[in-house]
Amino acid sequence: MCPWSIHPSICSCHPFHSSIYPSTLSEKRSIISHVTLVHIGHRDPSSNEGDDSGGRDHGTGIVGRGTTSGPDSHRSSLLGLPQELIDLVIDHLASDGELHALQACCLTTSAWLPRIRSHLFGVVSLVPDKFTVFEETFRNSEAKDYVRGLAIEGGTEDDDEETVPRDGELTQGLLALFTNVEILRLSQMRWGKLRVDVQGQFLRGLPTLTVLHLTDVEFPKLTDLLSLARSYSELREIHLTRVVWSVEQGPGMISRRGYSPLKDPLHLEALSVYECTSPAAFVSSLLPLGYAGELKRISLEWGELDDPTILRDLIKDAGASLRSLAIDLSWQGSSLILLFVVDST
């Protein structure tokens, strides 16, 4: 496989939905490997020298800026089909994983490129072995503007399948290329080992982010995690799995959260926390009393030292907006008593 392959770089007809993780990243690896940048800078042999392809590469249309002027712009109308219908056909090809068909469509007309690129490059996964190559490849490519889902792994596996940390190799220059990301997935990463400018890019460089997934991520302190979550004003979903941080206080049950006015409160619609250091500490700090009224989906694992009243208050705050509730109480044993209050009105 070409070392410039994007892996993975295709999503479903609804590329921005949170369900692209982890299904797209795991189930489509076998077909995604066929989408490569091996023909960067290579023009379609069948194209004329005066064609408006703008030097796009053969098969992916990743390089160059195709315009809609000249004869090429009239091909859609010559087919007798409206562009909306052609878009639906392209969406169907993408949902079926027809990568070769999408690559062929790139050569048909530049008018089709934006829709095709939104599927070919809707989701991109960055792995340590290719950080440098990805940065060099995307820097001069329009493909980066179509990336809506970005997955970054901070480690690799050795021969014994043990994780080798490589998060320190991630650069601010690579992250800065992706300015339209709506879904971010970080895995196998140590926040304290990231470069300072990389941390700053995460905190200030993703203004359109709406969904945050963290898996196997370590933070020095809970405040570092909270700062990351609160830096995204458009954030609507947070999903944490095996996210850990140092506990500053001694052993004992996390106290009940109190009312604390927030300058820029989050408007979360979905929250899931599993196998983390303290769900109660995270919830009570991120969503003080009165700030969970928009939550529609809650999925939590409640620990032995997590105060049940925090969970009760969270559910009460969500109130009528809550549509889905899943709570693992196995760590609480028989000591848990939830005092649900039902409004009879």
Helices and strands as residue ranges (DSSP letters): H 20-27, H 29-32, G 71-74, H 75-78, H 83-95, H 99-106, G 110-112, H 113-120, E 123-126, G 128-130, H 131-139, G 142-146, E 149-153, E 155-157, E 163-165, G 167-169, H 172-175, E 183-190, G 191-193, H 196-204, E 211-221, H 222-230, E 237-246, E 270-274, H 279-286, E 297-301, H 308-318, G 319-321, E 324-328, G 333-335
